[in-house]
Amino acid sequence: MENQTESKNLPVASWTAKRLQVSVWERKMEKGNFYDVKICRSYHDEKKNEWRETDSFDYADLPLLIELIGNAFTVAMKADIGAREGRRQVAARYP
């Protein structure tokens, strides 16, 4: 039986600060793995009394977003480079 944690689609990495969240997601494709970044801000909808997400930001959010996006870029870049190196090693072994 598969572990429940393994069966869920989880981000490669995720950072949350204040109402902001930045996550790196892996997409497995035939040509290799690709990495997407989701950026969102949480807010409370008073009329519906529920928490929601938006991709719209206040200018005051930008300095913190820059830092979080920098983290996401570093993780995605390292994962992509690692995946490319792995493909090159396999290709060299089985030309």
N, C-alpha and C positions, 0 to 999 in steps of 0.2 A: 504494500500500500504506500502511495506517495505521501510525503510529509505535506501538510497543508501550507506551510510557509513556502515550500518549493513550488507548489502549484499556482500560487498567486503571481501576477505580473507586477513586480516591484521595480522602482527606479534603481539605476546603478548607483546614484547618489542624490541626495536631496538636502537643501538648506532652507531653514525657516528663520526669519528675523522680523519681529513685529508682525505686521499683517502680510508680509511678502513671503512667497515661496518660489524657489527655483529648483527644478528637478531635471536630471539627465536620464533619458530612457534609451534602452538599446533596442534596435530593430534588427532581427536576424533575417537576412535575405540570401538568395542564392549566391550573389556576388560577394557576400561578406556581411559583416555587421556594420550598422550605421547608428549614429547617435543623434537624438533629438533633444532639444531643451524646451521644457515647459516653464513659463514664467506667469505667475498670477498673484493677485492681491485679494485677500479675503475681506469681506465686509458683512455687516449685519443688516438684513432687510427688515426694517422696523414694521412694515405693513404685514409681511408674511411671518414675521418672528422666526426667521431662519438665517443661517449663515450661507453666503453665496461666494462665488469667485468671479473675478473679472480680469481682463487683460488690459485694463486702463489704469494708469498710475498718476498720482499727483507729482508735481515737479519735485517736491520735497522727498519723494521716495527714490529719486534717481541716484544719489550718492551710494546708498545702501544696495540698490539694484546693481550698480556697476561692480561692486565688490562680489556680490553673489554670482553674477554672470561670469566674472573672472574665474571664480572657483569652478563653475560648470564647464567653462572652456578648457581649463587645465585637465579636469577629469576626463572629458570627452576626447581631448587630443591624445592624452596618454593611452586611453583605451583603444583608440583608433590606431595609433602607432604600434601598440602591442599586437593588435589583431593583424595588421599588415605584416609585421615581422613573422608572426606565426604562419601566415600564408606563404611568405617567401621561403621559410624553412621547409615547409611541406613540399612546395614546388621544386626546391633544390634536391630534395631526397627522391622525388618521383617525377623526373622530367618527362 
